[in-house]
Amino acid sequence: MTAAALSAYTGARPNPARMRMTAEPVRLEIYRTAIPMRGFEHAAAARDVAEAVVVRMDFSDGRAGWGETLPRQYVTGETIESVVRDLAEVIWPSCRDSGVAGEIVPAFCDAGQPGRCMSAALCAYDLANLRRVFERVEDIAPAVLERIGGGCGVRGRISARVSGVLGSADPKATARRLRVMRWFGLRDFKLKLGLSGEADAENLRVVDRQIGKAIARGKCTLRVDVNGGWREDETPRRVAGLKQYGVCVVEQPAYCSARRLAELARACEVPLMADESLLTQEDARVLLEEPTRVWWNIRLSKNGGLVRSLLLARLAADHAVEFTLGCMVGESGILSAAQRRALQLGPQPRFVEGNYGRFLLADDLTERSPRLGYGGRLRPLKGDGLGIAVDPGKLKRYAQPVMKLER
């Protein structure tokens, strides 16, 4: 959590004398990771390997912080290569010699190069730098909590539950996964559409047969995610066809700007959810024109890390906008832990996606893989920083060192 972010939360200017007493970053190690997945597909991509950028930030007091990001070119325009380049050539040089590491970073996404987004790169830096600001989440200043959490303090428990995510070109596989998820006590579900007309129709029928009655009784919820697989002109008609299945929201039906998504939402019978259309604070301000018709999908990796995601969550809560808080498909325990911190600190979301751990990954980078418990429940992680420890052996197995940057 950077000094500029703290200042934005509290409305106070950073105290230079106090800031000089804190540790300074002395080294940033950048890794490229690849962890085998158990398989995942949607309209924009299919994955059997989770590729990410992981960073380790060493501080002058001997401590170290870890960060992670999963760039998606179809989401923010970023790639593994661009994230590494931005960390090395833009973010680290701007932060290493400042009085406080990261003081200038929060402005990059909105005031950087025109048409360029650095949200994924910022996420990796933001999470690693979090270790520098406080040892424990309980040490965060009350004024900060007031701005991001509405005065609710640091939660000792997490009430929001993780959703089950479904979607396969094979409807039989969808049916099997849904049965397992229901057996595991999950009650909120997201179905990926946009795979093909035939697969989409059969997947909807499969889900309706298994949980249609529970949805009608309010015991379960169903939302769908099209990942931009539809044309704008067909969206209102196709959304109308989903009402019979009890769908509560349709996520990113078409790839379009925030302005255009708000316009589409006015013509749809079911609310839309912005994912790729919600990258910056400016996007959020545009979407606030339709606070009940457009819900938000806030994701740490997509929206610039913990600090910026919590600012968006607070903005959504203040305007009664329903929102999802997620990571990015294939995240390791580093991002999963950061999501739990966000759930302790910020307003509670309508839905949660993430913390699937070894349910989705064949292995993890952390000593223990954080994952959801029965019913989608999450427990706050104990310990300082993010509350996780990276396993050196697993890092060596799944990560390739890219570069080491020093002051």
C-alpha positions, 0 to 999 in steps of 0.5 A: 500500500503506497504513500500516495494511496494512503494519502488519497484514503485519509485526505492527509499529506504524507509525513516525510519524517515518518516515511524516512523511518520506514524500510526502503525497497532495495531489490526487485526480482522478477519471475515468469511462472507456469503452473499446470492447470486442471483445465479451463475454457471460455469464449476468449481462451482455453487454458491448461497452464497458468502463466503469471509474473511473480515478483519478490521485493526485498527491503532495507530492514531484511523483510521481503514481500511477494506479488503476482499478476496474470496479464491477459491481453484481451482484458487490459492489453498487457502481456507477460512481456509488457508487464516485465518491461513496465516493471523494469523500465517504468515502475521500479525506476520511478519508485526505487529512489523516491522517499517512499516506494511507490509514491508515484505509481497509482497515477500510472494507469490513468495518467500514463501513455495514452491508450496504455494500461499498466494495471496488471504490472501495478498489481504485482508491485502493489502486492509486494510493496504491501509487506513494507507498509505494515506487518499486520492488517490490524496495524492499518490506520483507522482513517484508512479503514474508514475510506475503504471499508466504511468504518467497519474495521478489519474483519476477523471473519469473511462472510462472502462466499466463493462462487462455482464457475462452470463452462465446458464445450462438453455439457456432460463435463458441466453436469459432473462439475455442477454436481460436485460443486453442489455436493461441496455446498456451493450456492452461487454459480457462474456459467461461461457462455459464448463457446458455441450455440449448441454447447451454450444451449445444452449447458443452460439446460443442464444447469436448469435441470440441476438447480433451476428449482433452487434458483426459483426458491432463492437458494441458489443464484446463476449468472452467466459470463459471455467474455465478449462472445456476442455482437452488440446488436444481438445482445438485448435479444440474447439476454432476454432469452436467459430470463427463463433460467433465472439468470440474475446478471450477464457479464460482458456480453460484448467487447465494448467501452464502458459508455457502450456497455451502459447503453446496452444495459438500458436495452436489456431485461437483465442487468449486465456486469462490466469486466473488460469494460471496467479498467480505470476510475474513469470507466467506473465514473461512466458506469455509475450512470447506470448503477442498478443496470450495470454491476461491476467485476473488480479483479485485483490483477485487472484493476491494479492490485489491492489498493486500487481494487479497494477504491473501486469496491468502496465507490461501488458500495457508496453508490449501491452497485452490486459487484464481484471481487475476484483475482484472475483464473489460475492465480497462485496462493499469492493472489488468493491471499491478497483477495482474502486481505481485500475481503477483510478490509473493504466492503463486502461484494455480492459475489466472490471468485478466486481462492480455488487453489489446488481445485484448479491448479495441479500445484501452487507456489506457496507452502500451503495452497489457500483454497475455499472451504465447504460452502465456499467459505474463506477464513482470514489467513494468519500472519503478517503481510499477506499471510502466506510463505512462498515455497523455494522448491516450488518456485524453482520448479515452476518459475523462471528468473527473468531479471533482478533489479537493484537500487 
